[in-house]
Amino acid sequence: MYDTDCEERNYRRDWRVQAFNEPKWYVSFDERTMTAIVINEDENGNEVERKVKCHYEVCDTCRGKGSHVNPSIDCGGLTSEDFDDDPDFREDYFSGMYDVQCYECNGKRIVPVTEEEI
């Protein structure tokens, strides 16, 4: 039971899984105008939409690769023993066989970032 709980906790705390579960900071994004719509509260506590200018930055989750290893494979960490015990696994792991499309940028390698304080 402890191992399962520990593995589940490691999975949920993995930065790739957190990027997948993190809601976008914007409601919509227009690549043509490089603007995003965000929701803020006014002084009366009412939600108001606001348009903010954006630019692109390299995705932190995949570091601009567009993909990353599926966290189900290595979120708990791997050791040299994992590779020594199964040389085929080592080859497959480093060849990208276990890679998935980036959970944050959806393979685009870049993400919009606001130029203003939200």
Secondary structure, DSSP 8 states (H G I E B T S, - for coil): -HHHHHHHHHHHHSHHHHHHHS--SSSEEETTTTEEEEEEE-TTS-EEEEEEEEEEEE-TTTTTSSEEE-HHHHTT---HHHHHH-HHHHHHHHHTTTEEE-TTTTTSSEEEEESS--
